[in-house]
Every structure is written in structure tokens, then in C-alpha cells.
């Protein structure tokens, strides 16, 4: 039936999607930081 309010399962689905988006962004940011840091360390003079 069509209802004009969010049910518990609707809220659960929305929160789950938001959590997944946050985790994807978190892993993308951390992966980028590690990649850039490793690349910078390899190019910087005095490494090795």
C-alpha cells in the first residue's frame, strides 16, 4: 500500500545505503592518501 511516511524497513534501507556510501568514501580517501604517500616517498631524495 502507498503510505506517506517511512516505515522501519525504509529507514533501515536508507541508513544502510548511507553507511555504505560513507565506507566507500572512507576507503577511497585512505587508499588515495596511501598511494600518494608511497609515490612521494619513492620519489623523494634520500629514500634508500
PQR file with spaces between the fields and no chain letter, atoms N, CA, C, O and H, PARSE charges and radii, in Angstrom:
ATOM       1  N    UNK     1       0.826   -1.204    0.000 -0.4000 1.5000
ATOM       2  CA   UNK     1       0.000    0.000    0.000 -0.0000 2.0000
ATOM       3  C    UNK     1       0.864    1.259    0.000  0.5500 1.7000
ATOM       4  O    UNK     1       1.978    1.253    0.524 -0.5500 1.4000
ATOM       5  N    UNK     2       0.365    2.299   -0.568 -0.4000 1.5000
ATOM       6  CA   UNK     2       1.069    3.575   -0.580 -0.0000 2.0000
ATOM       7  C    UNK     2       0.827    4.295    0.742  0.5500 1.7000
ATOM       8  O    UNK     2      -0.316    4.531    1.135 -0.5500 1.4000
ATOM       9  H    UNK     2      -0.540    2.304   -0.993  0.4000 1.0000
ATOM      10  N    UNK     3       1.921    4.640    1.421 -0.4000 1.5000
ATOM      11  CA   UNK     3       1.826    5.392    2.672 -0.0000 2.0000
ATOM      12  C    UNK     3       2.703    6.623    2.547  0.5500 1.7000
ATOM      13  O    UNK     3       3.680    6.613    1.798 -0.5500 1.4000
ATOM      14  H    UNK     3       2.849    4.449    1.101  0.4000 1.0000
ATOM      15  N    UNK     4       2.374    7.665    3.257 -0.4000 1.5000
ATOM      16  CA   UNK     4       3.105    8.929    3.137 -0.0000 2.0000
ATOM      17  C    UNK     4       4.172    9.084    4.215  0.5500 1.7000
ATOM      18  O    UNK     4       4.647   10.195    4.449 -0.5500 1.4000
ATOM      19  H    UNK     4       1.580    7.673    3.865  0.4000 1.0000
ATOM      20  N    UNK     5       4.555    8.005    4.868 -0.4000 1.5000
ATOM      21  CA   UNK     5       5.574    8.068    5.907 -0.0000 2.0000
ATOM      22  C    UNK     5       6.555    6.912    5.706  0.5500 1.7000
ATOM      23  O    UNK     5       6.268    5.948    4.997 -0.5500 1.4000
ATOM      24  H    UNK     5       4.169    7.102    4.677  0.4000 1.0000
ATOM      25  N    UNK     6       7.718    7.035    6.348 -0.4000 1.5000
ATOM      26  CA   UNK     6       8.728    5.989    6.231 -0.0000 2.0000
ATOM      27  C    UNK     6       8.455    4.893    7.253  0.5500 1.7000
ATOM      28  O    UNK     6       8.195    5.167    8.424 -0.5500 1.4000
ATOM      29  H    UNK     6       7.951    7.819    6.923  0.4000 1.0000
ATOM      30  N    UNK     7       8.516    3.670    6.798 -0.4000 1.5000
ATOM      31  CA   UNK     7       8.372    2.542    7.710 -0.0000 2.0000
ATOM      32  C    UNK     7       9.748    2.181    8.258  0.5500 1.7000
ATOM      33  O    UNK     7      10.756    2.755    7.845 -0.5500 1.4000
ATOM      34  H    UNK     7       8.728    3.447    5.846  0.4000 1.0000
ATOM      35  N    UNK     8       9.789    1.242    9.175 -0.4000 1.5000
ATOM      36  CA   UNK     8      11.059    0.828    9.772 -0.0000 2.0000
ATOM      37  C    UNK     8      11.999    0.256    8.710  0.5500 1.7000
ATOM      38  O    UNK     8      13.198    0.530    8.741 -0.5500 1.4000
ATOM      39  H    UNK     8       8.971    0.776    9.511  0.4000 1.0000
ATOM      40  N    UNK     9      11.484   -0.517    7.791 -0.4000 1.5000
ATOM      41  CA   UNK     9      12.329   -1.099    6.744 -0.0000 2.0000
ATOM      42  C    UNK     9      12.846   -0.021    5.792  0.5500 1.7000
ATOM      43  O    UNK     9      13.956   -0.140    5.274 -0.5500 1.4000
ATOM      44  H    UNK     9      10.510   -0.740    7.765  0.4000 1.0000
ATOM      45  N    UNK    10      12.063    1.021    5.558 -0.4000 1.5000
ATOM      46  CA   UNK    10      12.528    2.143    4.735 -0.0000 2.0000
ATOM      47  C    UNK    10      13.692    2.851    5.413  0.5500 1.7000
ATOM      48  O    UNK    10      14.704    3.142    4.775 -0.5500 1.4000
ATOM      49  H    UNK    10      11.161    1.118    5.979  0.4000 1.0000
ATOM      50  N    UNK    11      13.550    3.125    6.697 -0.4000 1.5000
ATOM      51  CA   UNK    11      14.633    3.785    7.442 -0.0000 2.0000
ATOM      52  C    UNK    11      15.882    2.914    7.459  0.5500 1.7000
ATOM      53  O    UNK    11      16.993    3.418    7.298 -0.5500 1.4000
ATOM      54  H    UNK    11      12.728    2.889    7.215  0.4000 1.0000
ATOM      55  N    UNK    12      15.705    1.605    7.654 -0.4000 1.5000
ATOM      56  CA   UNK    12      16.834    0.679    7.657 -0.0000 2.0000
ATOM      57  C    UNK    12      17.553    0.705    6.304  0.5500 1.7000
ATOM      58  O    UNK    12      18.782    0.751    6.258 -0.5500 1.4000
ATOM      59  H    UNK    12      14.802    1.195    7.785  0.4000 1.0000
ATOM      60  N    UNK    13      16.805    0.676    5.222 -0.4000 1.5000
ATOM      61  CA   UNK    13      17.405    0.690    3.887 -0.0000 2.0000
ATOM      62  C    UNK    13      18.158    1.992    3.633  0.5500 1.7000
ATOM      63  O    UNK    13      19.259    1.973    3.083 -0.5500 1.4000
ATOM      64  H    UNK    13      15.807    0.639    5.260  0.4000 1.0000
ATOM      65  N    UNK    14      17.578    3.114    4.025 -0.4000 1.5000
ATOM      66  CA   UNK    14      18.226    4.413    3.817 -0.0000 2.0000
ATOM      67  C    UNK    14      19.504    4.512    4.637  0.5500 1.7000
ATOM      68  O    UNK    14      20.535    4.953    4.129 -0.5500 1.4000
ATOM      69  H    UNK    14      16.683    3.129    4.472  0.4000 1.0000
ATOM      70  N    UNK    15      19.444    4.104    5.901 -0.4000 1.5000
ATOM      71  CA   UNK    15      20.634    4.147    6.760 -0.0000 2.0000
ATOM      72  C    UNK    15      21.709    3.211    6.220  0.5500 1.7000
ATOM      73  O    UNK    15      22.890    3.557    6.246 -0.5500 1.4000
ATOM      74  H    UNK    15      18.606    3.745    6.314  0.4000 1.0000
ATOM      75  N    UNK    16      21.326    2.041    5.736 -0.4000 1.5000
ATOM      76  CA   UNK    16      22.301    1.099    5.182 -0.0000 2.0000
ATOM      77  C    UNK    16      23.007    1.684    3.965  0.5500 1.7000
ATOM      78  O    UNK    16      24.222    1.540    3.827 -0.5500 1.4000
ATOM      79  H    UNK    16      20.367    1.761    5.715  0.4000 1.0000
ATOM      80  N    UNK    17      22.267    2.336    3.093 -0.4000 1.5000
ATOM      81  CA   UNK    17      22.866    2.952    1.911 -0.0000 2.0000
ATOM      82  C    UNK    17      23.813    4.079    2.314  0.5500 1.7000
ATOM      83  O    UNK    17      24.896    4.211    1.743 -0.5500 1.4000
ATOM      84  H    UNK    17      21.280    2.453    3.206  0.4000 1.0000
ATOM      85  N    UNK    18      23.416    4.888    3.288 -0.4000 1.5000
ATOM      86  CA   UNK    18      24.274    5.983    3.750 -0.0000 2.0000
ATOM      87  C    UNK    18      25.560    5.430    4.355  0.5500 1.7000
ATOM      88  O    UNK    18      26.642    5.958    4.095 -0.5500 1.4000
ATOM      89  H    UNK    18      22.536    4.780    3.752  0.4000 1.0000
ATOM      90  N    UNK    19      25.456    4.379    5.155 -0.4000 1.5000
ATOM      91  CA   UNK    19      26.652    3.771    5.752 -0.0000 2.0000
ATOM      92  C    UNK    19      27.566    3.230    4.660  0.5500 1.7000
ATOM      93  O    UNK    19      28.782    3.409    4.734 -0.5500 1.4000
ATOM      94  H    UNK    19      24.578    3.950    5.367  0.4000 1.0000
ATOM      95  N    UNK    20      27.006    2.573    3.650 -0.4000 1.5000
ATOM      96  CA   UNK    20      27.823    2.068    2.551 -0.0000 2.0000
ATOM      97  C    UNK    20      28.522    3.201    1.799  0.5500 1.7000
ATOM      98  O    UNK    20      29.688    3.068    1.426 -0.5500 1.4000
ATOM      99  H    UNK    20      26.018    2.427    3.590  0.4000 1.0000
ATOM     100  N    UNK    21      27.829    4.300    1.577 -0.4000 1.5000
ATOM     101  CA   UNK    21      28.446    5.447    0.906 -0.0000 2.0000
ATOM     102  C    UNK    21      29.589    6.024    1.736  0.5500 1.7000
ATOM     103  O    UNK    21      30.642    6.364    1.196 -0.5500 1.4000
ATOM     104  H    UNK    21      26.882    4.408    1.880  0.4000 1.0000
ATOM     105  N    UNK    22      29.383    6.133    3.045 -0.4000 1.5000
ATOM     106  CA   UNK    22      30.432    6.651    3.925 -0.0000 2.0000
ATOM     107  C    UNK    22      31.645    5.728    3.905  0.5500 1.7000
ATOM     108  O    UNK    22      32.780    6.198    3.825 -0.5500 1.4000
ATOM     109  H    UNK    22      28.527    5.857    3.483  0.4000 1.0000
ATOM     110  N    UNK    23      31.414    4.419    3.975 -0.4000 1.5000
ATOM     111  CA   UNK    23      32.531    3.476    3.954 -0.0000 2.0000
ATOM     112  C    UNK    23      33.271    3.501    2.621  0.5500 1.7000
ATOM     113  O    UNK    23      34.499    3.412    2.598 -0.5500 1.4000
ATOM     114  H    UNK    23      30.492    4.038    4.040  0.4000 1.0000
ATOM     115  N    UNK    24      32.550    3.618    1.520 -0.4000 1.5000
ATOM     116  CA   UNK    24      33.205    3.718    0.205 -0.0000 2.0000
ATOM     117  C    UNK    24      34.070    4.970    0.123  0.5500 1.7000
ATOM     118  O    UNK    24      35.200    4.916   -0.363 -0.5500 1.4000
ATOM     119  H    UNK    24      31.553    3.690    1.539  0.4000 1.0000
ATOM     120  N    UNK    25      33.546    6.089    0.593 -0.4000 1.5000
ATOM     121  CA   UNK    25      34.315    7.336    0.584 -0.0000 2.0000
ATOM     122  C    UNK    25      35.537    7.210    1.482  0.5500 1.7000
ATOM     123  O    UNK    25      36.627    7.649    1.115 -0.5500 1.4000
ATOM     124  H    UNK    25      32.628    6.133    0.987  0.4000 1.0000
ATOM     125  N    UNK    26      35.361    6.613    2.656 -0.4000 1.5000
ATOM     126  CA   UNK    26      36.469    6.440    3.603 -0.0000 2.0000
ATOM     127  C    UNK    26      37.589    5.621    2.961  0.5500 1.7000
ATOM     128  O    UNK    26      38.752    6.019    3.021 -0.5500 1.4000
ATOM     129  H    UNK    26      34.476    6.257    2.955  0.4000 1.0000
ATOM     130  N    UNK    27      37.258    4.498    2.358 -0.4000 1.5000
ATOM     131  CA   UNK    27      38.276    3.652    1.750 -0.0000 2.0000
ATOM     132  C    UNK    27      38.920    4.328    0.542  0.5500 1.7000
ATOM     133  O    UNK    27      40.112    4.138    0.303 -0.5500 1.4000
ATOM     134  H    UNK    27      36.313    4.175    2.309  0.4000 1.0000
ATOM     135  N    UNK    28      38.173    5.100   -0.212 -0.4000 1.5000
ATOM     136  CA   UNK    28      38.752    5.824   -1.343 -0.0000 2.0000
ATOM     137  C    UNK    28      39.744    6.870   -0.852  0.5500 1.7000
ATOM     138  O    UNK    28      40.822    7.022   -1.429 -0.5500 1.4000
ATOM     139  H    UNK    28      37.204    5.254   -0.018  0.4000 1.0000
ATOM     140  N    UNK    29      39.391    7.588    0.202 -0.4000 1.5000
ATOM     141  CA   UNK    29      40.276    8.623    0.747 -0.0000 2.0000
ATOM     142  C    UNK    29      41.540    7.999    1.314  0.5500 1.7000
ATOM     143  O    UNK    29      42.642    8.465    1.024 -0.5500 1.4000
ATOM     144  H    UNK    29      38.516    7.465    0.670  0.4000 1.0000
ATOM     145  N    UNK    30      41.400    6.953    2.116 -0.4000 1.5000
ATOM     146  CA   UNK    30      42.570    6.303    2.709 -0.0000 2.0000
ATOM     147  C    UNK    30      43.452    5.695    1.619  0.5500 1.7000
ATOM     148  O    UNK    30      44.676    5.810    1.682 -0.5500 1.4000
ATOM     149  H    UNK    30      40.506    6.574    2.351  0.4000 1.0000
ATOM     150  N    UNK    31      42.849    5.053    0.627 -0.4000 1.5000
ATOM     151  CA   UNK    31      43.629    4.481   -0.468 -0.0000 2.0000
ATOM     152  C    UNK    31      44.397    5.535   -1.238  0.5500 1.7000
ATOM     153  O    UNK    31      45.545    5.312   -1.624 -0.5500 1.4000
ATOM     154  H    UNK    31      41.854    4.960    0.575  0.4000 1.0000
ATOM     155  N    UNK    32      43.779    6.677   -1.465 -0.4000 1.5000
ATOM     156  CA   UNK    32      44.446    7.771   -2.166 -0.0000 2.0000
ATOM     157  C    UNK    32      45.600    8.321   -1.343  0.5500 1.7000
ATOM     158  O    UNK    32      46.676    8.585   -1.880 -0.5500 1.4000
ATOM     159  H    UNK    32      42.847    6.859   -1.151  0.4000 1.0000
ATOM     160  N    UNK    33      45.387    8.493   -0.054 -0.4000 1.5000
ATOM     161  CA   UNK    33      46.449    9.007    0.820 -0.0000 2.0000
ATOM     162  C    UNK    33      47.638    8.054    0.826  0.5500 1.7000
ATOM     163  O    UNK    33      48.782    8.495    0.714 -0.5500 1.4000
ATOM     164  H    UNK    33      44.513    8.279    0.383  0.4000 1.0000
ATOM     165  N    UNK    34      47.383    6.755    0.955 -0.4000 1.5000
ATOM     166  CA   UNK    34      48.469    5.774    0.973 -0.0000 2.0000
ATOM     167  C    UNK    34      49.190    5.759   -0.370  0.5500 1.7000
ATOM     168  O    UNK    34      50.419    5.710   -0.406 -0.5500 1.4000
ATOM     169  H    UNK    34      46.454    6.397    1.046  0.4000 1.0000
ATOM     170  N    UNK    35      48.447    5.801   -1.472 -0.4000 1.5000
ATOM     171  CA   UNK    35      49.055    5.793   -2.803 -0.0000 2.0000
ATOM     172  C    UNK    35      49.941    7.016   -3.000  0.5500 1.7000
ATOM     173  O    UNK    35      51.070    6.889   -3.474 -0.5500 1.4000
ATOM     174  H    UNK    35      47.448    5.841   -1.443  0.4000 1.0000
ATOM     175  N    UNK    36      49.449    8.190   -2.646 -0.4000 1.5000
ATOM     176  CA   UNK    36      50.218    9.421   -2.822 -0.0000 2.0000
ATOM     177  C    UNK    36      51.446    9.416   -1.918  0.5500 1.7000
ATOM     178  O    UNK    36      52.531    9.817   -2.340 -0.5500 1.4000
ATOM     179  H    UNK    36      48.531    8.293   -2.261  0.4000 1.0000
ATOM     180  N    UNK    37      51.278    8.961   -0.672 -0.4000 1.5000
ATOM     181  CA   UNK    37      52.411    8.936    0.251 -0.0000 2.0000
ATOM     182  C    UNK    37      53.490    7.980   -0.240  0.5500 1.7000
ATOM     183  O    UNK    37      54.674    8.312   -0.199 -0.5500 1.4000
ATOM     184  H    UNK    37      50.396    8.636   -0.330  0.4000 1.0000
ATOM     185  N    UNK    38      53.095    6.794   -0.705 -0.4000 1.5000
ATOM     186  CA   UNK    38      54.079    5.834   -1.206 -0.0000 2.0000
ATOM     187  C    UNK    38      54.793    6.373   -2.437  0.5500 1.7000
ATOM     188  O    UNK    38      56.002    6.196   -2.587 -0.5500 1.4000
ATOM     189  H    UNK    38      52.132    6.524   -0.738  0.4000 1.0000
ATOM     190  N    UNK    39      54.048    7.028   -3.314 -0.4000 1.5000
ATOM     191  CA   UNK    39      54.652    7.589   -4.516 -0.0000 2.0000
ATOM     192  C    UNK    39      55.611    8.725   -4.145  0.5500 1.7000
ATOM     193  O    UNK    39      56.694    8.830   -4.722 -0.5500 1.4000
ATOM     194  H    UNK    39      53.066    7.172   -3.193  0.4000 1.0000
ATOM     195  N    UNK    40      55.225    9.570   -3.194 -0.4000 1.5000
ATOM     196  CA   UNK    40      56.081   10.665   -2.760 -0.0000 2.0000
ATOM     197  C    UNK    40      57.342   10.125   -2.102  0.5500 1.7000
ATOM     198  O    UNK    40      58.438   10.628   -2.347 -0.5500 1.4000
ATOM     199  H    UNK    40      54.345    9.484   -2.725  0.4000 1.0000
ATOM     200  N    UNK    41      57.189    9.097   -1.264 -0.4000 1.5000
ATOM     201  CA   UNK    41      58.353    8.514   -0.596 -0.0000 2.0000
ATOM     202  C    UNK    41      59.323    7.913   -1.607  0.5500 1.7000
ATOM     203  O    UNK    41      60.536    7.986   -1.413 -0.5500 1.4000
ATOM     204  H    UNK    41      56.298    8.688   -1.065  0.4000 1.0000
ATOM     205  N    UNK    42      58.808    7.323   -2.679 -0.4000 1.5000
ATOM     206  CA   UNK    42      59.674    6.711   -3.684 -0.0000 2.0000
ATOM     207  C    UNK    42      60.414    7.772   -4.497  0.5500 1.7000
ATOM     208  O    UNK    42      61.528    7.526   -4.959 -0.5500 1.4000
ATOM     209  H    UNK    42      57.823    7.264   -2.837  0.4000 1.0000
ATOM     210  N    UNK    43      59.809    8.949   -4.677 -0.4000 1.5000
ATOM     211  CA   UNK    43      60.425    9.997   -5.490 -0.0000 2.0000
ATOM     212  C    UNK    43      61.307   10.941   -4.693  0.5500 1.7000
ATOM     213  O    UNK    43      62.135   11.648   -5.267 -0.5500 1.4000
ATOM     214  H    UNK    43      58.904    9.149   -4.301  0.4000 1.0000
ATOM     215  N    UNK    44      61.139   10.962   -3.379 -0.4000 1.5000
ATOM     216  CA   UNK    44      61.887   11.928   -2.575 -0.0000 2.0000
ATOM     217  C    UNK    44      63.356   11.511   -2.485  0.5500 1.7000
ATOM     218  O    UNK    44      63.669   10.327   -2.362 -0.5500 1.4000
ATOM     219  H    UNK    44      60.466   10.388   -2.912  0.4000 1.0000
ATOM     220  N    UNK    45      64.246   12.493   -2.547 -0.4000 1.5000
ATOM     221  CA   UNK    45      65.671   12.179   -2.428 -0.0000 2.0000
ATOM     222  C    UNK    45      65.977   11.693   -1.019  0.5500 1.7000
ATOM     223  O    UNK    45      65.376   12.136   -0.041 -0.5500 1.4000
ATOM     224  H    UNK    45      63.992   13.455   -2.647  0.4000 1.0000
ATOM     225  N    UNK    46      66.919   10.778   -0.946 -0.4000 1.5000
ATOM     226  CA   UNK    46      67.302   10.256    0.352 -0.0000 2.0000
ATOM     227  C    UNK    46      66.529    9.012    0.739  0.5500 1.7000
ATOM     228  O    UNK    46      66.788    8.421    1.787 -0.5500 1.4000
ATOM     229  H    UNK    46      67.407   10.419   -1.741  0.4000 1.0000
ATOM     230  N    UNK    47      65.589    8.612   -0.088 -0.4000 1.5000
ATOM     231  CA   UNK    47      64.905    7.359    0.223 -0.0000 2.0000
ATOM     232  C    UNK    47      65.740    6.221   -0.330  0.5500 1.7000
ATOM     233  O    UNK    47      65.992    6.158   -1.533 -0.5500 1.4000
ATOM     234  H    UNK    47      65.378    9.092   -0.939  0.4000 1.0000
ATOM     235  N    UNK    48      66.152    5.364    0.504 -0.4000 1.5000
ATOM     236  CA   UNK    48      67.019    4.222    0.197 -0.0000 2.0000
ATOM     237  C    UNK    48      68.405    4.665   -0.017  0.5500 1.7000
ATOM     238  O    UNK    48      69.281    3.844   -0.286 -0.5500 1.4000
ATOM     239  H    UNK    48      65.947    5.416    1.481  0.4000 1.0000
